[in-house]
Amino acid sequence: MTSDESSTHERAERTGVWFVGAHGSVATTAVVGALGMRHGLAPRTGMVTELPELDPAGLPALDSLVFGGHDVVSRSLAKKAEALASGGVLPAALVGAVGAELDAIDADVRPGYVAGEETVAEAVHRLAADLGAFREHHDLARVVVVDVASTQPPVADPESLRSLEDPLPGAAIYALAAFEAGAAYVAFTPSPCLRLPVVVEAAARARLPYAGCDGKTGETLVKSALAPMFAARALELRSWASVNLLGGGDGATLADPETARSKTSAKRSGLDAMAGRPVPGPMHIDKVEDLGEWKTAWDHVRFDGFLGTTMTLQFTWQGCDSALAAPLVLDLARLVSAAHAAGRSGALPELAFFFKDPVGGTEHRLAEQWRDLVAWRQGLDR
């Protein structure tokens, strides 16, 4: 291999990961985790793309990922990481070890979009220019934009949003900027953007891939494994009630009933799809301030067995949302980058394994989603 060929090969392995919400808990946890794994200071627990079935050697290496992003909050990554360490989310020693690198990454975090401060068209062009400058400065082969910002409320009439003159939600503006800049896009946050005509058409024109939406990290992950069990055993679901308690920024955002509807509708639609009919039962999301970065879900399931005998399943899921989400965010960046490199475009329904509300797909059963993901990955390089 000549020196020029070696340089080209090295560049082809460098992928930019651009976070919308770069100073938030999920992005900070993902960045600290990636740096820790890069230096051998953290295990690769939770990284789906490190499983042999997904051929990690054929994906962008973790030590080749370059991070940047947009945020409307001016705090630093290092300060956010220290706060997460004090809350038991990140190991304090790891945060201290990568502090200088966090400061360097902060140089690539740019001001995000604030509604009313500029027109939609101006915002799209400015954000796209930031992405272009990031790619050029770091000599990147490609960039994947990953939205890990706050949940957005549903759109009343999504089919009516067809141009930059329409009142677009913030997530759509970031997606349009990504496509204008030639970057793929992942909606990890609940968002209507990847189903809006103006966004779908922009992706088609740019011939770029996208995936979403709403990362499946906790209670819904358990549901997607358990709900098919009832159908496979011919047990009749009578009701499935869910109570979700969370704090932190997500808790504050989802305290708004309209915004919470984005989350609960995704949870509800997946359960109903797996059951083959609407399943009765309330579904609540409630803020508990002192939970901080942690969340608790309690589920109560009633079902009929042989001779109509009614039985009950209850389970409690307690976890740290950022620690659950961060490895999936890195997985998706690697997989979508590989799809982009392979010339794939449009929605990637084969990545439904990672989402509550998979764009372009209808499969919600976890085992089947895993089968589809593995088959897709194995065929990606052919």
Sequence and secondary structure as in RCSB ss.txt:
>XXXX:A:sequence
MTSDESSTHERAERTGVWFVGAHGSVATTAVVGALGMRHGLAPRTGMVTELPELDPAGLPALDSLVFGGHDVVSR
SLAKKAEALASGGVLPAALVGAVGAELDAIDADVRPGYVAGEETVAEAVHRLAADLGAFREHHDLARVVVVDVAS
TQPPVADPESLRSLEDPLPGAAIYALAAFEAGAAYVAFTPSPCLRLPVVVEAAARARLPYAGCDGKTGETLVKSA
LAPMFAARALELRSWASVNLLGGGDGATLADPETARSKTSAKRSGLDAMAGRPVPGPMHIDKVEDLGEWKTAWDH
VRFDGFLGTTMTLQFTWQGCDSALAAPLVLDLARLVSAAHAAGRSGALPELAFFFKDPVGGTEHRLAEQWRDLVA
WRQGLDR
>XXXX:A:secstr
  HHHHHHHHHHT EEEEEETTTSHHHHHHHHHHHHHHTTSS  TT GGGSGGG GGGS  GGGEEEEEEES   
 HHHHHHHHHHTTSS HHHHHHTHHHHHHHHTTEEE   TTSS HHHHHHHHHHHHHHHHHHHT SEEEEEE S 
     S GGG  STTS   HHHHHHHHHHHTT EEEE S  SGGGSHHHHHHHHHHT EEEESSB  SHHHHHHH
HHHHHHHTT EEEEEEEEEEE HHHHHHHTSHHHHHHHHHHHHHHHHHHHTS     EEEEE GGGTTEEEEEEE
EEEE GGG EEEEEEEEEEEHHHHHHHHHHHHHHHHHHHHHTT  EE GGGGGGBSS TT     HHHHHHHHHH
HHHHHT 
